[in-house]
């Protein structure tokens, strides 16, 4: 899987580098993705997810299973 967060669905965005002379060239904005191991208490297993740092904060606040449930409802979950 390419540069896409498995929880939030954040992906690479495109934009322009703009020089002082107002020349525009294409560039990419990459999300801050990290591979992180999480412990699933209900199954007693560890899972490795490629998630953005915002998703890590959300998981730390709400818990992994609640975050996965919310992402599934929103349709952003890609496991």
Secondary structure in CASP SS format (residue, H / E / C, confidence):
PFRMAT SS
TARGET T0000
AUTHOR 0000-0000-0000
METHOD secondary structure of the structure
MODEL  1
X C 1.00
X C 1.00
X C 1.00
X E 1.00
X C 1.00
X C 1.00
X C 1.00
X C 1.00
X C 1.00
X C 1.00
X E 1.00
X C 1.00
X E 1.00
X E 1.00
X E 1.00
X E 1.00
X E 1.00
X E 1.00
X C 1.00
X C 1.00
X C 1.00
X C 1.00
X C 1.00
X E 1.00
X E 1.00
X E 1.00
X E 1.00
X E 1.00
X E 1.00
X C 1.00
X C 1.00
X C 1.00
X E 1.00
X E 1.00
X E 1.00
X E 1.00
X E 1.00
X E 1.00
X E 1.00
X E 1.00
X C 1.00
X C 1.00
X C 1.00
X C 1.00
X E 1.00
X E 1.00
X E 1.00
X E 1.00
X E 1.00
X E 1.00
X E 1.00
X E 1.00
X H 1.00
X H 1.00
X H 1.00
X H 1.00
X H 1.00
X H 1.00
X H 1.00
X H 1.00
X H 1.00
X H 1.00
X C 1.00
X H 1.00
X H 1.00
X H 1.00
X H 1.00
X H 1.00
X H 1.00
X H 1.00
X H 1.00
X H 1.00
X H 1.00
X H 1.00
X C 1.00
X C 1.00
X C 1.00
X C 1.00
X C 1.00
END
